[in-house]
Amino acid sequence: MMRNRIPRRALAVAAAAGAVTSVGAGQVYAAPSAPSAPRVSCVSAKAGLAAELQRDITAALDRQDATTAVSLRDRTTGTLCTLRPDQRFDSASTVKVTVLAALLRDVHQQGRHLTTREARLAREMITESDNNATAALWKQLGRAKVEAFLAAAGMKETVLGEGRFWGLTQITARDEQKLMDLVSTRNRVLSDAARGHILKLMAEVVPEQRWGTPAGAPASATVHVKNGWLSRTEHGWRVHSLGVFTGGKHDYSLTVLTEDASTMKAGIKVVEAVARAVHGDLAAAV
């Protein structure tokens, strides 16, 4: 019986390139290719904008020192971009926006206003990223009330940190986008007063913490930001930034989450490279 044979030279070349795997006599199969890295995905009602954002965000991340997740929603141009939307990261201080939202929802459901103490702690938690203030509100609310907010918000991928470790809450870019949507548009989860309070405090974050997603924002935009940063033995630095940009023709939010950065400065560099690409493309589109 005649057999179809692959020339030995062809086999040698393919094997050297790692392209084939020998399974048995007379059988040669192509080796599975390595999985491709996640890609930026964008859609937009504005002609050409999705392609520009995909190209520019990808270029901003080229050879950067971090694993990055991105979520962008621009209501003005009907644009949405994502990268690794469901990958979980340690939240660090970005969870403080969730804590404040849970507090304001709880207060509204009780039919009362924030106490003087609660208002002070909320301000310190957001504008100064004060950890003691966060710990106090985290303890006051308890796990059940924060989880009730997450359920109402549809933030199904967020897993709260155990015990007092609020900074180890697991978050995703997709869930943080849901949170930014609730903060920036009318909805049934947060009252208008609650949304206004959150945005006001995010707009008053102290100058030394106004890095990240605000980088490259147009001067005509009102900038609302909350950042988080944390270093651990595994995956190095986590550096995150949540931003909402309003006023004039601006109506968009941007989430950038990172890990594996060698330093905090390197993580900030990644976040700001993405932010500048986004702001530049959106500014040119309106």
Salt bridges, closest charged atoms under 4 A:
ASP56 OD1 - ARG55 NE 3.00
ASP62 OD2 - ARG63 NH1 2.71
ASP86 OD2 - ARG174 NH2 4.00
ASP90 OD2 - ARG232 NH1 2.93
ASP90 OD2 - ARG238 NE 2.96
ASP106 OD2 - LYS145 NZ 3.29
GLU118 OE2 - ARG112 NH2 2.93
GLU124 OE1 - ARG120 NH1 3.63
GLU147 OE2 - ARG143 NE 3.16
GLU157 OE2 - ARG174 NH2 2.59
GLU162 OE2 - ARG143 NH2 3.79
ASP175 OD1 - LYS178 NZ 3.94
ASP181 OD1 - ARG73 NE 3.05
ASP181 OD1 - ARG75 NH2 3.22
ASP192 OD2 - ARG186 NH2 2.88
ASP192 OD1 - ARG195 NH2 3.34
GLU204 OE1 - ARG123 NH2 2.69
GLU204 OE2 - LYS200 NZ 2.99
GLU234 OE2 - HIS235 NE2 3.80
ASP251 OD1 - ARG75 NH1 3.42
GLU259 OE2 - HIS235 ND1 3.74
ASP260 OD1 - HIS235 ND1 2.71
GLU272 OE1 - ARG276 NH2 3.78
